[in-house]
Amino acid sequence: MAKKLETIKLIAVLEKAAKATKKEIWSDLALRLQGPSRGMPIVNLDKLNNEARKNEGKILIVPGKILSKGEITKKLIIAAVSISEGAKKKINAKGEFMTLEELAKKAEKIKVSDLIIIK
């Protein structure tokens, strides 16, 4: 089955960010998205909240989908391929959500040490 057009565009944006910044993380994310979609992680908010405690002040990246099970107690910034409406409301109440494409477009301004990929 062919990839969705949105995914193909996202891969292109990530590859462009990798070339512009010469940082491996962007090409790694592009490679993850080129694989089968059933291999993309599905992450609940409770896991993200635990990761936010361990990695305070970092941007959490989910190369998959975020679901709304759990609560957010920490202020955090999350970027993902997709998100449920319930999860988006909960995240925006305490922190900030952006798409992975929006994050990649800011790649030159972001330190790699501030990024954590959630699997």
Helices and strands as residue ranges (DSSP letters): H 5-21, H 24-34, G 37-39, E 42-44, H 45-54, E 59-67, E 77-83, H 85-94, E 96-99, H 100-105, G 107-109, G 112-114, E 115-117
